[in-house]
Amino acid sequence: MSRKRPVVAIDGPAGAGKTTVTRRVAEALGYTLVDTGALYRTVALAAERKGLSWSDESAVATLAEGLAEQGAVRFEGQRITLFGEDVSQLIRTQEIAEGASQVSAIPGVRAALLDMQRAAGAEGGVVLEGRDIGTVVFPDAEAKFFLTASVDVRAERRFQELRSRGAPAELDRVRDEVVQRDHRDTMRPVAPLTQAEDATLVDSSGMSIDEVVAHIVNHTRDVARKLGS
């Protein structure tokens, strides 16, 4: 597909700072933000509300298919809604993050949400965050980045994020959860977390948020100029 503006794919492991970076990159470029990880978190929340176990693959896949068919999950600016309810903050707990990791490994869930993600970015001029954007969702994305950092740095960032929201958190436990999340994401049989061959690696361990954002924005603007946008 020929697009006038690029699709920007930002993949990476848990705690790499993708959510903050993606939001700021989208703002700087004037592009639409599509937080694909929020889709899986919302499915996890919906499953929890229905009393479903996140490990019940059949039930959760059926739920995800229904949500997709009904258009129940929508991006509205910086918000994500479930049946019209703003769940943007409800899905940011550590518990729901763990649930998202489990449900995102279910093939039926990934299939149900794939078309939703592709439709959101089909025309370009979007920034998508996730773990398989550049490899599965938009393998033809014009600007791909793999954002990472050391385990210790990612755990500290996640710990501080939880504390800033007043959520209970212990650094050692958060670090263990980051390691476990990495293992699940990289070893899952469907769409495992991996860097696309043509993605630019950005290790933010020793970089500020401003530096990471500037690096991605400048690279994307170069790509956009080549597209004539």
VEXDOPA-340888 format. One record per residue: chain; z negated, y, x negated of N, C-alpha, C in turn. Coordinates in nm, 4 decimals. Layout:
<sites>
   chain        npz        npy        npx       capz       capy       capx        cpz        cpy        cpx
       A          Z          Y          X          Z          Y          X          Z          Y          X
...
</sites>
This chain:
<sites>
   chain        npz        npy        npx       capz       capy       capx        cpz        cpy        cpx
       A     0.0000    -0.1200    -0.0843     0.0000     0.0000     0.0000     0.0000     0.1252    -0.0879
       A     0.0856     0.2220    -0.0533     0.0922     0.3474    -0.1263     0.0004     0.4489    -0.0591
       A    -0.0992     0.4970    -0.1337    -0.1954     0.5925    -0.0791    -0.1812     0.7270    -0.1494
       A    -0.2015     0.8340    -0.0761    -0.1924     0.9674    -0.1337    -0.3181     1.0026    -0.2119
       A    -0.4306     0.9456    -0.1709    -0.5566     0.9662    -0.2420    -0.6147     0.8298    -0.2770
       A    -0.6847     0.8202    -0.3892    -0.7322     0.6893    -0.4331    -0.8497     0.6338    -0.3531
       A    -0.8579     0.5027    -0.3556    -0.9788     0.4323    -0.3141    -1.0644     0.4190    -0.4394
       A    -1.1887     0.4613    -0.4309    -1.2811     0.4532    -0.5440    -1.3791     0.3398    -0.5174
       A    -1.3757     0.2373    -0.6011    -1.4631     0.1208    -0.5858    -1.5726     0.1261    -0.6910
       A    -1.6976     0.1264    -0.6466    -1.8115     0.1270    -0.7388    -1.8945     0.0019    -0.7131
       A    -1.8840    -0.0932    -0.8034    -1.9588    -0.2183    -0.7931    -2.0695    -0.2212    -0.8971
       A    -2.1617    -0.3147    -0.8792    -2.2677    -0.3294    -0.9774    -2.3877    -0.4007    -0.9189
       A    -2.4808    -0.4407    -1.0033    -2.5988    -0.5151    -0.9591    -2.7018    -0.4274    -0.8902
       A    -2.8035    -0.4914    -0.8350    -2.9118    -0.4206    -0.7668    -2.9832    -0.3265    -0.8635
       A    -3.0152    -0.2071    -0.8150    -3.0924    -0.1129    -0.8945    -3.0132    -0.0346    -0.9970
       A    -2.8805    -0.0448    -0.9923    -2.7987     0.0261    -1.0916    -2.7806     0.1730    -1.0572
       A    -2.8256     0.2118    -0.9382    -2.8122     0.3510    -0.8964    -2.6865     0.3780    -0.8172
       A    -2.6245     0.2724    -0.7648    -2.4966     0.2877    -0.6949    -2.5059     0.3795    -0.5735
       A    -2.6126     0.3670    -0.4961    -2.6228     0.4448    -0.3725    -2.6237     0.5946    -0.4007
       A    -2.7076     0.6379    -0.4937    -2.7149     0.7797    -0.5287    -2.5854     0.8279    -0.5919
       A    -2.5334     0.7502    -0.6860    -2.4104     0.7890    -0.7555    -2.2929     0.7963    -0.6586
       A    -2.2807     0.6955    -0.5732    -2.1692     0.6922    -0.4785    -2.1729     0.8128    -0.3852
       A    -2.2916     0.8453    -0.3352    -2.3044     0.9602    -0.2450    -2.2622     1.0892    -0.3146
       A    -2.3080     1.1074    -0.4366    -2.2774     1.2314    -0.5078    -2.1311     1.2387    -0.5510
       A    -2.0738     1.1249    -0.5854    -1.9315     1.1219    -0.6206    -1.8473     1.1589    -0.4988
       A    -1.8827     1.1015    -0.3834    -1.8092     1.1316    -0.2599    -1.8190     1.2804    -0.2265
       A    -1.9379     1.3374    -0.2433    -1.9570     1.4800    -0.2147    -1.8739     1.5663    -0.3096
       A    -1.8734     1.5305    -0.4377    -1.8012     1.6096    -0.5377    -1.6505     1.6057    -0.5153
       A    -1.6009     1.4916    -0.4704    -1.4570     1.4753    -0.4496    -1.4125     1.5163    -0.3100
       A    -1.5086     1.5281    -0.2183    -1.4736     1.5550    -0.0797    -1.4178     1.4326    -0.0103
       A    -1.4600     1.3138    -0.0573    -1.4137     1.1876    -0.0008    -1.5168     1.1333     0.0980
       A    -1.4733     1.0375     0.1783    -1.5627     0.9710     0.2729    -1.6442     0.8643     0.2005
       A    -1.7726     0.8576     0.2295    -1.8609     0.7573     0.1700    -1.8699     0.6352     0.2604
       A    -1.8455     0.5172     0.2041    -1.8612     0.3920     0.2779    -1.9560     0.3028     0.1982
       A    -2.0790     0.2919     0.2438    -2.1813     0.2102     0.1775    -2.1727     0.0688     0.2331
       A    -2.0962    -0.0170     0.1663    -2.0762    -0.1519     0.2199    -2.2040    -0.2351     0.2128
       A    -2.2894    -0.2041     0.1145    -2.4157    -0.2763     0.1078    -2.4999    -0.2522     0.2311
       A    -2.4855    -0.1325     0.2897    -2.5597    -0.1002     0.4112    -2.5167    -0.1884     0.5278
       A    -2.3917    -0.2341     0.5260    -2.3457    -0.3249     0.6316    -2.4269    -0.4539     0.6295
       A    -2.4437    -0.5102     0.5101    -2.5192    -0.6353     0.4990    -2.6671    -0.6141     0.5302
       A    -2.7199    -0.5001     0.4907    -2.8592    -0.4695     0.5244    -2.8763    -0.4593     0.6759
       A    -2.7756    -0.4015     0.7423    -2.7840    -0.3860     0.8873    -2.7745    -0.5205     0.9572
       A    -2.6917    -0.6101     0.9057    -2.6861    -0.7461     0.9607    -2.8215    -0.8145     0.9426
       A    -2.8828    -0.7963     0.8253    -3.0147    -0.8556     0.8006    -3.1177    -0.8010     0.8989
       A    -3.1129    -0.6706     0.9245    -3.2050    -0.6089     1.0202    -3.1812    -0.6634     1.1601
       A    -3.0543    -0.6737     1.1997    -3.0213    -0.7246     1.3330    -3.0678    -0.8686     1.3490
       A    -3.0530    -0.9483     1.2433    -3.0973    -1.0875     1.2480    -3.2489    -1.0953     1.2618
       A    -3.3190    -1.0115     1.1860    -3.4652    -1.0090     1.1934    -3.5113    -0.9731     1.3342
       A    -3.4457    -0.8760     1.3940    -3.4839    -0.8335     1.5287    -3.4608    -0.9430     1.6320
       A    -3.3638    -1.0291     1.6055    -3.3364    -1.1390     1.6980    -3.4189    -1.2636     1.6663
       A    -3.5018    -1.2531     1.5644    -3.5860    -1.3657     1.5272    -3.5125    -1.4751     1.4532
       A    -3.3986    -1.4410     1.3926    -3.3202    -1.5401     1.3195    -3.3661    -1.5483     1.1744
       A    -3.3640    -1.6685     1.1203    -3.3918    -1.6859     0.9784    -3.2686    -1.6451     0.8996
       A    -3.2873    -1.5694     0.7920    -3.1732    -1.5268     0.7110    -3.1033    -1.6451     0.6450
       A    -3.1709    -1.7586     0.6379    -3.1104    -1.8775     0.5777    -3.0348    -1.9623     0.6793
       A    -3.0398    -1.9237     0.8066    -2.9666    -1.9963     0.9111    -2.8223    -1.9457     0.9119
       A    -2.7388    -2.0062     0.8281    -2.6038    -1.9548     0.8049    -2.5203    -1.9472     0.9321
       A    -2.5255    -2.0503     1.0141    -2.4435    -2.0536     1.1352    -2.4826    -1.9424     1.2320
       A    -2.6129    -1.9287     1.2553    -2.6604    -1.8284     1.3511    -2.6328    -1.6864     1.3026
       A    -2.6553    -1.6619     1.1735    -2.6349    -1.5269     1.1205    -2.4860    -1.4927     1.1160
       A    -2.4019    -1.5915     1.0844    -2.2571    -1.5676     1.0836    -2.2073    -1.5345     1.2239
       A    -2.2583    -1.6070     1.3229    -2.2202    -1.5797     1.4622    -2.2641    -1.4397     1.5028
       A    -2.3844    -1.4021     1.4608    -2.4344    -1.2671     1.4893    -2.3432    -1.1619     1.4273
       A    -2.3066    -1.1808     1.3000    -2.2216    -1.0839     1.2304    -2.0850    -1.0717     1.2968
       A    -2.0301    -1.1846     1.3391    -1.9005    -1.1826     1.4081    -1.9097    -1.1011     1.5368
       A    -2.0204    -1.1192     1.6084    -2.0398    -1.0443     1.7322    -2.0543    -0.8954     1.7077
       A    -2.1288    -0.8594     1.6032    -2.1463    -0.7180     1.5703    -2.0123    -0.6536     1.5350
       A    -1.9297    -0.7282     1.4592    -1.7989    -0.6756     1.4198    -1.7077    -0.6585     1.5405
       A    -1.7061    -0.7585     1.6278    -1.6197    -0.7534     1.7465    -1.6589    -0.6394     1.8402
       A    -1.7892    -0.6133     1.8493    -1.8380    -0.5083     1.9393    -1.8331    -0.3687     1.8769
       A    -1.8017    -0.3636     1.7483    -1.8060    -0.2341     1.6808    -1.9458    -0.1766     1.6814
       A    -2.0446    -0.2659     1.6708    -2.1847    -0.2249     1.6852    -2.2380    -0.1485     1.5652
       A    -2.1763    -0.1696     1.4492    -2.2220    -0.1036     1.3269    -2.1204     0.0030     1.2886
       A    -2.1672     0.1258     1.2757    -2.0752     0.2363     1.2468    -2.1310     0.3294     1.1392
       A    -2.0398     0.3823     1.0579    -2.0754     0.4869     0.9627    -2.0513     0.6208     1.0308
       A    -2.1537     0.7051     1.0313    -2.1426     0.8380     1.0918    -2.1945     0.9401     0.9916
       A    -2.1030     0.9912     0.9107    -2.1439     1.0814     0.8039    -2.2267     1.0056     0.7015
       A    -2.3485     1.0520     0.6771    -2.4384     0.9856     0.5825    -2.5248     0.8800     0.6513
       A    -2.5024     0.8590     0.7806    -2.5859     0.7658     0.8564    -2.5108     0.6366     0.8848
       A    -2.5871     0.5315     0.9130    -2.5291     0.4084     0.9641    -2.6053     0.3739     1.0913
       A    -2.5324     0.3380     1.1949    -2.5959     0.3120     1.3238    -2.5724     0.1684     1.3681
       A    -2.6673     0.1166     1.4438    -2.6600    -0.0170     1.5023    -2.6760    -0.0003     1.6527
       A    -2.5700    -0.0270     1.7257    -2.5698    -0.0024     1.8705    -2.6150     0.1406     1.9019
       A    -2.5700     0.2352     1.8200    -2.6001     0.3758     1.8439    -2.7312     0.4250     1.7859
       A    -2.8145     0.3344     1.7365    -2.9436     0.3729     1.6769    -2.9269     0.3988     1.5276
       A    -2.9769     0.5105     1.4810    -2.9726     0.5418     1.3388    -3.0723     0.4518     1.2651
       A    -3.0190     0.3604     1.1829    -3.1060     0.2670     1.1100    -3.1007     0.2935     0.9595
       A    -3.0538     0.4114     0.9216    -3.0333     0.4446     0.7808    -3.1581     0.4238     0.6956
       A    -3.2748     0.4610     0.7481    -3.3990     0.4448     0.6724    -3.4596     0.3062     0.6912
       A    -3.4431     0.2491     0.8082    -3.5011     0.1175     0.8361    -3.4450     0.0088     0.7459
       A    -3.3211     0.0254     0.6998    -3.2591    -0.0792     0.6177    -3.2885    -0.0617     0.4693
       A    -3.3672     0.0381     0.4322    -3.3909     0.0650     0.2904    -3.5215     0.0051     0.2385
       A    -3.5833    -0.0828     0.3145    -3.7056    -0.1471     0.2669    -3.6711    -0.2615     0.1718
       A    -3.7682    -0.2996     0.0887    -3.7472    -0.4108    -0.0043    -3.7237    -0.5405     0.0720
       A    -3.7932    -0.5573     0.1845    -3.7772    -0.6788     0.2646    -3.6339    -0.6926     0.3149
       A    -3.5786    -0.5859     0.3688    -3.4422    -0.5913     0.4201    -3.3420    -0.6073     0.3061
       A    -3.3730    -0.5516     0.1900    -3.2858    -0.5701     0.0736    -3.2762    -0.7176     0.0373
       A    -3.3895    -0.7871     0.0431    -3.3896    -0.9307     0.0152    -3.3102    -1.0057     0.1215
       A    -3.3263    -0.9635     0.2468    -3.2505    -1.0264     0.3544    -3.1017    -1.0059     0.3369
       A    -3.0634    -0.8858     0.2935    -2.9216    -0.8558     0.2715    -2.8634    -0.9447     0.1629
       A    -2.9424    -0.9694     0.0592    -2.8961    -1.0572    -0.0483    -2.8676    -1.1971     0.0045
       A    -2.9525    -1.2442     0.0951    -2.9334    -1.3784     0.1511    -2.8142    -1.3840     0.2461
       A    -2.8045    -1.2887     0.3375    -2.6969    -1.2960     0.4368    -2.5614    -1.2661     0.3743
       A    -2.5592    -1.1888     0.2651    -2.4317    -1.1561     0.2015    -2.3708    -1.2765     0.1305
       A    -2.4512    -1.3808     0.1103    -2.4003    -1.5028     0.0471    -2.3396    -1.5989     0.1489
       A    -2.3477    -1.5651     0.2770    -2.2954    -1.6519     0.3830    -2.1468    -1.6213     0.4035
       A    -2.0592    -1.7199     0.3823    -1.9145    -1.6956     0.3938    -1.8733    -1.6345     0.5271
       A    -1.9325    -1.6813     0.6363    -1.8962    -1.6298     0.7676    -1.9318    -1.4839     0.7862
       A    -2.0406    -1.4417     0.7241    -2.0817    -1.3011     0.7316    -1.9838    -1.2146     0.6532
       A    -1.9504    -1.2581     0.5329    -1.8581    -1.1809     0.4494    -1.7223    -1.1671     0.5169
       A    -1.6761    -1.2765     0.5793    -1.5466    -1.2725     0.6480    -1.5505    -1.1757     0.7658
       A    -1.6614    -1.1758     0.8385    -1.6739    -1.0892     0.9565    -1.6719    -0.9416     0.9190
       A    -1.7283    -0.9089     0.8033    -1.7392    -0.7688     0.7642    -1.6236    -0.7207     0.6772
       A    -1.5410    -0.8137     0.6293    -1.4334    -0.7762     0.5377    -1.3332    -0.6804     0.6017
       A    -1.2858    -0.7139     0.7207    -1.1880    -0.6275     0.7876    -1.2462    -0.4898     0.8169
       A    -1.3760    -0.4864     0.8495    -1.4430    -0.3594     0.8777    -1.4406    -0.2693     0.7539
       A    -1.4662    -0.3290     0.6383    -1.4668    -0.2524     0.5141    -1.3262    -0.2039     0.4789
       A    -1.2286    -0.2921     0.4940    -1.0909    -0.2550     0.4590    -1.0372    -0.1463     0.5509
       A    -1.0714    -0.1562     0.6780    -1.0241    -0.0552     0.7732    -1.0813     0.0819     0.7387
       A    -1.2061     0.0832     0.6932    -1.2721     0.2102     0.6618    -1.2054     0.2831     0.5458
       A    -1.1423     0.2071     0.4548    -1.0844     0.2711     0.3368    -0.9346     0.2638     0.3259
       A    -0.8684     0.2182     0.4301    -0.7249     0.1904     0.4234    -0.6403     0.3100     0.3813
       A    -0.6782     0.4298     0.4242    -0.5959     0.5477     0.3973    -0.6284     0.6143     0.2636
       A    -0.7291     0.5644     0.1927    -0.7683     0.6266     0.0671    -0.8599     0.7453     0.0904
       A    -0.8935     0.8144    -0.0178    -0.9865     0.9259    -0.0055    -1.1255     0.8807     0.0326
       A    -1.1635     0.7614    -0.0142    -1.2947     0.7053     0.0173    -1.3616     0.6551    -0.1100
       A    -1.4927     0.6514    -0.1073    -1.5716     0.5926    -0.2151    -1.6524     0.4803    -0.1533
       A    -1.6323     0.3590    -0.2027    -1.7018     0.2428    -0.1488    -1.7953     0.1848    -0.2530
       A    -1.9137     0.1513    -0.2085    -2.0166     0.0923    -0.2946    -2.0419    -0.0514    -0.2527
       A    -2.0574    -0.1398    -0.3494    -2.0897    -0.2776    -0.3153    -2.1000    -0.3654    -0.4380
       A    -2.0676    -0.4926    -0.4183    -2.0714    -0.5876    -0.5289    -1.9381    -0.6594    -0.5485
       A    -1.8491    -0.6462    -0.4494    -1.7183    -0.7111    -0.4627    -1.6051    -0.6212    -0.4130
       A    -1.6254    -0.4907    -0.4205    -1.5234    -0.3983    -0.3698    -1.3957    -0.4080    -0.4532
       A    -1.4095    -0.3997    -0.5839    -1.2928    -0.4015    -0.6711    -1.2312    -0.5377    -0.6920
       A    -1.3034    -0.6435    -0.6557    -1.2512    -0.7787    -0.6762    -1.2005    -0.8434    -0.5486
       A    -1.2630    -0.8118    -0.4339    -1.2282    -0.8797    -0.3087    -1.1826    -0.7825    -0.1997
       A    -1.2636    -0.6820    -0.1724    -1.2350    -0.5924    -0.0597    -1.1118    -0.5065    -0.0874
       A    -1.1108    -0.4399    -0.2025    -0.9963    -0.3576    -0.2418    -0.9552    -0.3905    -0.3856
       A    -0.8946    -0.5088    -0.4059    -0.8490    -0.5419    -0.5413    -0.7412    -0.4459    -0.5909
       A    -0.6789    -0.3707    -0.4971    -0.5761    -0.2732    -0.5349    -0.6314    -0.1309    -0.5420
       A    -0.7627    -0.1162    -0.5448    -0.8229     0.0176    -0.5548    -0.7722     0.0881    -0.6799
       A    -0.7414     0.2158    -0.6650    -0.6839     0.2904    -0.7766    -0.7875     0.3292    -0.8822
       A    -0.9135     0.3411    -0.8430    -1.0192     0.3793    -0.9373    -1.1371     0.2837    -0.9207
       A    -1.1585     0.1987    -1.0203    -1.2646     0.0979    -1.0125    -1.3682     0.1215    -1.1221
       A    -1.4936     0.1076    -1.0831    -1.6028     0.1237    -1.1786    -1.7047     0.0122    -1.1584
       A    -1.7625    -0.0338    -1.2691    -1.8717    -0.1311    -1.2620    -1.9929    -0.0634    -1.3230
       A    -2.0863    -0.0262    -1.2363    -2.2052     0.0497    -1.2766    -2.3217    -0.0450    -1.2987
       A    -2.3783    -0.0413    -1.4182    -2.4891    -0.1311    -1.4479    -2.5933    -0.0586    -1.5335
       A    -2.7006    -0.1304    -1.5651    -2.8069    -0.0820    -1.6534    -2.8909    -0.2045    -1.6883
       A    -2.9782    -0.1904    -1.7861    -3.0627    -0.3032    -1.8242    -3.1555    -0.3414    -1.7092
       A    -3.2044    -0.4647    -1.7116    -3.2951    -0.5120    -1.6071    -3.4191    -0.4237    -1.5990
       A    -3.4760    -0.3885    -1.7133    -3.5977    -0.3070    -1.7131    -3.5728    -0.1688    -1.6529
       A    -3.4608    -0.1095    -1.6859    -3.4277     0.0225    -1.6311    -3.4055     0.0134    -1.4812
       A    -3.3349    -0.0885    -1.4375    -3.3083    -0.1029    -1.2940    -3.4360    -0.1301    -1.2158
       A    -3.5251    -0.2104    -1.2737    -3.6521    -0.2389    -1.2064    -3.7362    -0.1123    -1.1941
       A    -3.7408    -0.0328    -1.2995    -3.8178     0.0922    -1.2970    -3.7614     0.1884    -1.1929
       A    -3.6294     0.1969    -1.1844    -3.5671     0.2857    -1.0853    -3.6009     0.2408    -0.9439
       A    -3.5911     0.1104    -0.9210    -3.6205     0.0578    -0.7881    -3.7676     0.0799    -0.7537
       A    -3.8551     0.0595    -0.8509    -3.9987     0.0794    -0.8327    -4.0279     0.2244    -0.7929
       A    -3.9675     0.3187    -0.8643    -3.9895     0.4604    -0.8347    -3.9318     0.4979    -0.6982
       A    -3.8191     0.4381    -0.6624    -3.7590     0.4644    -0.5312    -3.8526     0.4212    -0.4193
       A    -3.9102     0.3016    -0.4339    -4.0018     0.2507    -0.3324    -4.1260     0.3385    -0.3229
       A    -4.1810     0.3779    -0.4370    -4.3006     0.4624    -0.4376    -4.2733     0.5983    -0.3736
       A    -4.1531     0.6518    -0.3972    -4.1202     0.7834    -0.3408    -4.1154     0.7799    -0.1890
       A    -4.0916     0.6600    -0.1335    -4.0885     0.6455     0.0121    -4.2225     0.6006     0.0676
       A    -4.3215     0.5881    -0.0218    -4.4533     0.5463     0.0222    -4.4641     0.3979     0.0486
       A    -4.3664     0.3218     0.0008    -4.3671     0.1767     0.0224    -4.4513     0.1092    -0.0856
       A    -4.5259     0.0034    -0.0508    -4.6048    -0.0678    -0.1510    -4.5134    -0.1353    -0.2524
       A    -4.5474    -0.1258    -0.3796    -4.4617    -0.1845    -0.4825    -4.5412    -0.2111    -0.6093
       A    -4.5102    -0.3221    -0.6751    -4.5670    -0.3558    -0.8050    -4.4502    -0.3760    -0.9007
       A    -4.4545    -0.3114    -1.0161    -4.3413    -0.3123    -1.1080    -4.3014    -0.4538    -1.1490
       A    -4.3988    -0.5381    -1.1824    -4.3661    -0.6746    -1.2254    -4.2954    -0.7521    -1.1147
       A    -4.3432    -0.7339    -0.9926    -4.2804    -0.8036    -0.8800    -4.1391    -0.7509    -0.8561
       A    -4.1235    -0.6191    -0.8650    -3.9907    -0.5599    -0.8459    -3.8945    -0.6117    -0.9523
       A    -3.9433    -0.6231    -1.0766    -3.8575    -0.6745    -1.1841    -3.8155    -0.8181    -1.1553
       A    -3.9106    -0.9001    -1.1104    -3.8780    -1.0393    -1.0772    -3.7733    -1.0455    -0.9663
       A    -3.7868    -0.9574    -0.8685    -3.6919    -0.9563    -0.7568    -3.5530    -0.9130    -0.8026
       A    -3.5469    -0.8196    -0.8981    -3.4178    -0.7768    -0.9525    -3.3498    -0.8929    -1.0243
       A    -3.4272    -0.9671    -1.1034    -3.3725    -1.0825    -1.1758    -3.3224    -1.1885    -1.0779
       A    -3.4031    -1.2161    -0.9751    -3.3636    -1.3155    -0.8746    -3.2393    -1.2703    -0.7990
       A    -3.2328    -1.1420    -0.7682    -3.1165    -1.0877    -0.6969    -2.9912    -1.1011    -0.7830
       A    -3.0034    -1.0716    -0.9109    -2.8896    -1.0869    -1.0019    -2.8382    -1.2302    -1.0006
       A    -2.9321    -1.3245    -1.0049    -2.8934    -1.4659    -1.0078    -2.8197    -1.5045    -0.8802
       A    -2.8739    -1.4651    -0.7655    -2.8086    -1.4985    -0.6384    -2.6700    -1.4352    -0.6290
       A    -2.6622    -1.3084    -0.6679    -2.5360    -1.2362    -0.6523    -2.4270    -1.2889    -0.7449
       A    -2.4640    -1.3301    -0.8650    -2.3634    -1.3773    -0.9601    -2.3276    -1.5238    -0.9404
       A    -2.4171    -1.6008    -0.8774    -2.3938    -1.7446    -0.8631    -2.3452    -1.7862    -0.7248
       A    -2.3410    -1.6944    -0.6289    -2.2992    -1.7338    -0.4949    -2.1535    -1.7808    -0.4987
       A    -2.1193    -1.8815    -0.4174    -1.9846    -1.9392    -0.4219    -1.8756    -1.8483    -0.3681
       A    -1.9111    -1.7558    -0.2805    -1.8114    -1.6666    -0.2208    -1.8315    -1.5247    -0.2735
       A    -1.7241    -1.4675    -0.3301    -1.7259    -1.3291    -0.3787    -1.8481    -1.2985    -0.4657
       A    -1.8679    -1.3720    -0.5751    -1.9821    -1.3443    -0.6619    -1.9683    -1.2084    -0.7301
       A    -2.0821    -1.1528    -0.7687    -2.0819    -1.0255    -0.8400    -2.0181    -1.0448    -0.9766
       A    -1.9102    -0.9737    -1.0020    -1.8445    -0.9794    -1.1320    -1.7652    -0.8515    -1.1520
       A    -1.7463    -0.8131    -1.2756    -1.6703    -0.6923    -1.3047    -1.5213    -0.7213    -1.2951
       A    -1.4484    -0.6415    -1.2179    -1.3028    -0.6557    -1.2108    -1.2439    -0.6279    -1.3489
       A    -1.1374    -0.6993    -1.3828    -1.0777    -0.6849    -1.5153    -1.0325    -0.5423    -1.5437
       A    -0.9891    -0.4721    -1.4391    -0.9384    -0.3361    -1.4587    -1.0406    -0.2286    -1.4226
       A    -1.1674    -0.2677    -1.4128    -1.2725    -0.1706    -1.3808    -1.3275    -0.1070    -1.5082
       A    -1.3663     0.0179    -1.4980    -1.4305     0.0886    -1.6085    -1.5799     0.0582    -1.6067
       A    -1.6329     0.0057    -1.7165    -1.7754    -0.0258    -1.7255    -1.8543     0.1017    -1.7537
       A    -1.9574     0.1250    -1.6727    -2.0454     0.2404    -1.6921    -2.1881     0.1883    -1.7027
       A    -2.2425     0.1855    -1.8246    -2.3811     0.1433    -1.8460    -2.4674     0.2693    -1.8436
       A    -2.5454     0.2824    -1.7375    -2.6223     0.4058    -1.7169    -2.7619     0.4017    -1.7775
       A    -2.7913     0.2997    -1.8575    -2.9270     0.2845    -1.9123    -2.9746     0.4112    -1.9823
       A    -2.8867     0.4739    -2.0604    -2.9257     0.5936    -2.1338    -2.8594     0.7197    -2.0831
       A    -2.8138     0.7153    -1.9572    -2.7430     0.8298    -1.8996    -2.8202     0.8871    -1.7816
       A    -2.8058     1.0162    -1.7618    -2.8640     1.0787    -1.6433    -2.7696     1.0578    -1.5257
       A    -2.8206     1.0800    -1.4053    -2.7365     1.0692    -1.2860    -2.6198     1.1675    -1.2954
       A    -2.6481     1.2894    -1.3413    -2.5425     1.3906    -1.3536    -2.4312     1.3430    -1.4463
       A    -2.4680     1.2794    -1.5563    -2.3685     1.2312    -1.6524    -2.2836     1.1196    -1.5933
       A    -2.3474     1.0291    -1.5209    -2.2740     0.9186    -1.4585    -2.1762     0.9724    -1.3549
       A    -2.2244     1.0627    -1.2707    -2.1395     1.1202    -1.1654    -2.0208     1.1940    -1.2267
       A    -2.0458     1.2744    -1.3286    -1.9383     1.3509    -1.3923    -1.8330     1.2587    -1.4522
       A    -1.8775     1.1512    -1.5146    -1.7852     1.0553    -1.5760    -1.6927     0.9948    -1.4708
       A    -1.7500     0.9509    -1.3596    -1.6713     0.8870    -1.2539    -1.5802     0.9879    -1.1844
       A    -1.6326     1.1060    -1.1571    -1.5535     1.2096    -1.0895    -1.4339     1.2509    -1.1750
       A    -1.4557     1.2736    -1.3038    -1.3466     1.3167    -1.3918    -1.2381     1.2103    -1.4017
       A    -1.2799     1.0861    -1.4138    -1.1825     0.9765    -1.4216    -1.1029     0.9669    -1.2918
       A    -1.1721     0.9790    -1.1790    -1.1050     0.9679    -1.0493    -1.0074     1.0831    -1.0279
       A    -1.0436     1.2011    -1.0722    -0.9523     1.3154    -1.0583    -0.8252     1.2947    -1.1402
       A    -0.8394     1.2318    -1.2559    -0.7209     1.1992    -1.3358    -0.6300     1.1034    -1.2595
       A    -0.6919     1.0028    -1.1966    -0.6151     0.9058    -1.1180    -0.5473     0.9753    -1.0003
       A    -0.6211     1.0631    -0.9327    -0.5669     1.1337    -0.8165    -0.4473     1.2202    -0.8542
       A    -0.4549     1.2840    -0.9719    -0.3426     1.3676    -1.0159    -0.2169     1.2835    -1.0357
       A    -0.2345     1.1635    -1.0868    -0.1196     1.0753    -1.1079    -0.0581     1.0302    -0.9757
       A    -0.1422     1.0256    -0.8709    -0.0914     0.9897    -0.7382    -0.0271     1.1093    -0.6691
       A    -0.0472     1.2268    -0.7278     0.0112     1.3469    -0.6698    -0.0739     1.4128    -0.5648
       A    -0.2045     1.3744    -0.5604    -0.2934     1.4342    -0.4594    -0.3765     1.5458    -0.5198
</sites>
